Amino acid sequence: MRYRKLLAAAIFVTIGLVAANSALARDITLNFSGTYNIIAPFSPFGEGVFGETGSAVPFDYSITYDTSLNTSTNVIPAGTVVTGAAFNGETFSDSFYGYSASGIISSSLTFGDHTFSAADILPRPLAAGFTSDIWFNTNLAIAAPTEALIFAQNASGSLAIGGSDSNGQNIFFDPRSEVMDFSTNGMALSNGDMQISASAGSTVPEPTSLALLGIGVVGLKVIHGSRRKAA
């Protein structure tokens, strides 16, 4: 009877530990789509933005992210108050989850005749002490985001997928996106209709959960061995 109680306790503790550390590592592909309004470029030749012109030009970008490769731990819960010189006293009305560009395992960031790469993504500061390469409004290992902030730039132009804004009191996500062509000085601005869709790849427990599960299995074996000796 005593060993049955120990066995039940070991199972309970193992399940509890794994549940408490159930953060998941997974690959997730995010697609960003919408339309741009191409603002007439300052160039006298009117080339548009990377060869595109019009008032409702579609865009479609994607990145595949492996959360196990993330090296950023920047999480800003909604309600966080900023202290310091920039945005001092303002409150984050949205939750921001920061990620490193190192987790991007593939990307498709092409507009018109130009492509940005993951290596072009630059860190984005939100306020003093809050900087990450990319930001979402959810934990990617748990849920797909509905807002994003990704900024890429190279010698040819810049690309902003989503953004952030401030009204003097609150800091929040801005769903608008834009792309700029440095060769024509043309700019494409989204109509605020950006949509984010996601498809998840493999999902596995983080190493800490696996380690705890292993400890539980060893514990069960020890108890079972003790019972056999006692018998």
N, C-alpha and C positions, 0 to 999 in steps of 0.2 A: 504493500500500500504506500509505503514511504517513497519507494522509487517511482511509482506512478505519479505521485504529487510532484516529485522533482522533475520528471519528464514533462509533465504538463507545464510546469513553471518555466522550464527551459524553452519549450515551444513558444509560450506566451511572450517571453522576453525577446526571443529572436524575431518574432513577427513585429513586436512593438518597435524594436530598434530599426528594422528595415523600413517600417512604415514612417518612422520619424525622419528617416534619411532617404525618402523616396524620390528625390530630385532625379529627373530623367535626362539622359544625354540622347539627343536625336538629331538626325538630318531633317531640315525643313526647307522646302522650296517656296519662296515668296514671290508672287507676281504683282507688279504695280502697273496699273493701266488707267487710261483716261485720255483727255484731249488737250491740246495746246492751242492757244491763240498766238500766232506768229506776229510779233510787233514789227512794223516796217523798220528795216535796218537803216543805220545811218549811212551805210555804204551807198554811193550813187548808182551802183550797178544792181541793187535790189536782189541779191542772191538768196535772201531769207536766212534760215538757220540750218546749216549743214545740208543745204540743197532743198529744204522744205519751206513751203509758203502756204498760207491759208488761215482761216479763223477757227477751224475745228480739226486740227491735225492729230490723229491718234498716236499715242505712245504706249509701249509695252516693254517693261523691263522685268528682269528676274534675277534673284540670287539664291543660291543654295547654301545654307548655313549649317555647320556642324557645331552644336553647342558644347561638345566636349573639348573643342579647340579654343574656346573663348578664354581670354586672359584678363578680361575686365570684370570687376565686381562692383561697378557703379550702379546702385539702385537708389532712386530718389522717390520716396513715397509721396503720394498726393498729400498736401498739407504742410510739406517741408517749407520752412521760412528761410530765405536767403540772408546771410549776414556778410558784410564786406562792402567794398566800394561799389561794384556793379550790381544793380538790381537789389540793393540793400532793403530789407523789409518786405520784399515781394514774396508771394506764396506760390508754390507749384500747385496748380489746380488739377494737373494730370500727373499720374505716376510715370516716371521715366526709367527705363531699364537700358543701361549702357552695355555695349558689346564691342569687342575688338574685331578689326577687319581680318585678323588671322583665322577666324572661324569660317570665312567665306571660301568654300571649296570649288565653286563655279559661279559664273555670272554672265548675264546677257544685258549689257548696258549700251545699246546702240540706238541712236536717233539719226535718221537720214543716212548720210554717208560717213558718220563718225562713231567710233566705239570708245567708251571709257572702260578701263580695266579696274579690277579690285585694288590694284596697286595705286590707282589715282585717288582713292578715297582718303580724305583728310579728316583729322579729329575735329569734332564740333563741341566747343564750350557752350554751356547753357547759362552759366553764371560762375562766379569765382569759386574754384574748387570742384566744379562739376564738368568734366570733360571725358568724352568717349568717342571712339571712331564712328559708331552708329548708335542710334537710339530707337527703341520701340516702346509701346505703351503696355507691353505684357512680357512675362517671362516666356521665352520661346520654347523652353522645355516643357511647358505646361499648356500654353494656349497660343493660338495664332494672333498676331497683332492686327489692329485696325488703324493704327497711326505709325508713322515712321519719320526719321530724320537721317538722311544719308546725303553726303556732299562729296562729289568727286571733281577734280580739276586737273587738267594737263595743259600743254602748250597751246592747244587748239580751242579750248573752251572749258565750260563748267557745267555741272549737272547737279541739281538739287532735287532729291526725291522726298517730298514732304518737307517739313521745317518746324520751327518753333517761333513763338511770338510772345509779346508782353503788352499788356494794356496799362502798365504802371502800377498795377496791384497784383496781377497774376501772371504766371508763366505757363504756357500751354502749347500743345501741338497745333501746327498749322497745316491743313491738308493740301495746300497749294504746292505745286512743283514748278520748276523752271529749268531751262537749258539755255546757255549763251554760247554764241559762235564768235570767238575773238576775231576771226578774219573778216567778218562783215559787220561786227558790232550789233548783230541781230539777237533778239531775245524771244524765247517762246515761254509763255506763261500758261499754266493749267487753269482750267475754268473752275477749279475747286471740286472736280468730280473724280478725283483719284480713288480708285478702288484697290484694296489689297486682298488677294486670295492666297491660300496656302495649301500645300499638300505635304504631309509628313512622310519621311522615309523610315529608316530603322529606328526603333526606340529600345534602349537598353538601360538597366540601372547604372547609376554613377558608381565609380570604384569604391566609394565609401559604403554604399549599400551592399555591394558584392562582398566586401571584407566582413561586414557585420553578419551577413548570411553565412559565410564560412565559419566565423566564430561560433555561431549557433549550432552548425552541423557538428563541429568538433565537440562542443559541449554535450550534444546528444549522444555522441559516440562514447564519451567518457562515462556518462551516466549508465549507458547500456553495458559497458565493460564492467563497471562496478557492480551492477546487478548480477552479471554472470558469475563474478568471483564470489559474491555473497551466497549465490545459490550452490 
